[in-house]
Amino acid sequence: MLAAIDVGTNAVRLKIARILSDGAIEPLHEERDPIRPGEGVFKSRVMRKEVADRLLSTLRRYAALSKRHGARVRAVATSAIREARNRDEILRRVHRECGFELDVVSGREEARLICLGVLRGKAPEPALDPHRRGRRFHGGGFGQRGKRPRICGASPWERYGCRKPSTPASRSMPRGSR
């Protein structure tokens, strides 16, 4: 069992799943809580205490759900925590109160994970227009762009021993909710 937690700018998401013997992912539980972790961060560069408390409350609940399912947790944070000057304090609280590490991913890694998640399980597209330059995936604080993805049918679960896929070139650019 695996649990993926995504701390975005506008919401926090949990997905608990089982990896089947054929490599397919069987979702068991999903949640999305629009708690706005990025509220005020892009102006002040600080996550206020009340916002951090909302985030930690949600993450403690996700930790309990993951434990109940016997799932290993992979938790990532994107632009809101990446931009917060007090992120180290927040990361320590997450570890102390929730019992897992919250990894702050770079914009490039964020774009790569989104691409892999969006394209997971899709068949190759041989009829793609050769002039098509890319696809956009919009998050709350940053917009991601993957350059002409072709076959990228792997999952973002690779940290758990799955084969590392080839990944299209990608980047993360400031956009969206501020």
N, C-alpha and C positions, 0 to 999 in steps of 0.2 A: 504494500500500500504506500502511496505517495500522496503528499499534500503540497500543493503549490499555493503560495500566498504572494499576491502582487499589491504592493502599496503604491498607488498612483497619486496623482495630484488631486483628483476629485473623488475617488472611491478606493476601497480596499476589497480585494477579491480573494476567495478561497475556492480551490477545486481539489477534492479528494478523489483519487482514482486508483484503479488496479490495472497493472500492466499484464495483459494476457500473454499466453505462450507464443502467439503469432505476432506479438509486438503491438497489437491494437490496445487502445486505452479505453477502459470501461469506467466512465464517470460514476461515482457513487454519491457525491454530495457537492453542491455548488452554492455559494453565497456571494452577494455583492452588497456592500454597505457604503452608501454615498456620504461619507463623513467629512469629506473635503480636507484631507491632510495638507493640501497646499494653501489653505486659506491664509492669506497675508504673507506667506513666505517670500514671494517674489518681490514684494515691496520692502519688507523689513529685513529680509534674509534671516529671520528667526522664526521657528515654529513656537507659537505661544503655548503656554502651559495648558490652557483649556483644550486646544487642538491636540496637543500631545496626549492629554488624558483620554480624549475620545478615541484616538488611535490605539492607545494601549488597552483600553477596555475592549475594543474590537479584536485586537490581536490575542488577548488572553482567552476570549471566547473561541477563536479559531484554534488556539493551542489545545484547548480542552476537547474540541471536536476531533482534531487530528489524533490526539491521544486515545480517545474513545474508539477510533477506527484502527488504531495501531499503525498509523501512517508516519513515515519519515517526512520531515518538513523541509522544504526549500522555500525560503522567503526572500523576496527581492523588493527593493525600494528604488523608485525612479526619481524624477527631477525635483519633486517637493523636498525630499530628504537630502538629495544630493546638493541642493542649493542652500539648505539651512546651515547657518553657522553653528548652531547648537546640535548638529546631527550626532556627534559622539555621545553626548549625554542621552539622547533619545535611543541610540543603539545599545548603550549600557542598560537602560531601563528595559528595553525589549528582552535582552538576554536574561536579566535578573527576574523579571516578572512573568515572562512567557516560556523561558527555557529553550529558546532557539536563537540562532544568529539571523539577523536581518542584514542581507548583503546589499550595499548600495552599488548599483550597476552604473557603468558609464553610459552616456548617450548612445554610443556605438553598440554596446552590448544590449541595451534596451531595444534598439532597432532590430538587432539580429534575433533576439528572442521573440519579438512580435512577428517578424517575418516567418520564423519557424512555426510559431503557433498558428498563424493565419493560414499558412500553406500546408500544414500537416495533413497528410492523407489525401491531398489532391493529386489527381493524375497529371502527368506531364501535359503541357499544352503545345503540341507541335504546330498548331495553326496560328500561333501568336503573330501579330503584325510585327515584322522585323523593325519597324520604325518606332514601335512603342518603347518608351524610355524607362518607365518605372511604375511602381505602385506606391500609394501613400497609405499609411496607417496612422490615424490621429489619436494621440493620447491627450490627457488633460493639460499638460504643461509643455510638451514637446511633440512635434509631428515627426514621424519616422518615414524615411523613404528607402525603399529597396530597389536597386538598379536591376531592371529586367530579370526578375527571378524566373528560373526555368524549373528544374526539378529540385524541390527542397522538401521532400516528404518525410521529414524527420520531426522529432518532438523536442521541446525544450527540457525534457527530462534527462538529458545526456549526463548530467552530474551524477546520476544514479547508475552509471555503467553502460548506458546505451551507446551505440556507435555514434561517433561524431560525424555529423553530416557536412557536406560542402554547403557553404552559405553564400548567398549573393552579397555583393557589396552593399553596405547600408550605412546610414548615418541618422543622427537625431538632431533636429533643429528646433530652436525656441519657437513655439506657436501656442495657440489655444489659451486656456484659462490662466489668468495672471492674477 
